[in-house]
Amino acid sequence: MKLLAHIKKTILGIREFIAPSYRPERHYMRGPGPACARAKRLEPSASFR
């Protein structure tokens, strides 16, 4: 059983090297995020300038 697991892991590693499985939804943000919201709350409003 360990031999089959090792063979499977090796084959999957080779496949990933040749044709990586890129999933764009893992690599981009869907909005400005909480840091931007905090920064906007800390800015003085236009009436104080």
N, C-alpha and C positions, 0 to 999 in steps of 0.2 A: 504494500500500500504506500509506503513512503517513496518507493521508486516511482510509482505513478504520479504522486503529488509533485515530486521533483521534476518529472518530465513535463507535466502540465504547466508548472511555474516557469520552466525554461521556455516552452513554446509561447506562452503568453508574453514573456519578456521580449522574445525575438519579434513577435507580432507588434508589440507596442513600439519597439525601436524602428521597425520598417514603416508602419502606418499608425502613428499615434492617434489615440481617440480623443480628439479635441472637442470639448463641449463649451461653446461660447457663453452659455448662461452661467457658467462657473467663474467667468473672468471679467464681468462688467458690472458696474453699479446700476441700480434702477432708480436713481434719484440723488439728490444732494446729500442725504444722510443726516444723522443727528448732530454732527459737529457743525454743519452749516446752520442748522436751526438754532443751536446755542449761540453761535456768533451773531446771528441776526438779532437775537433777543438782547445781546449785550451792547449793540450799537446804539448810540443816542438817536432819538427820532429827529426828523427834519426840522421840527419846530424849535428845537434847542440850539440849532446851529446859527 
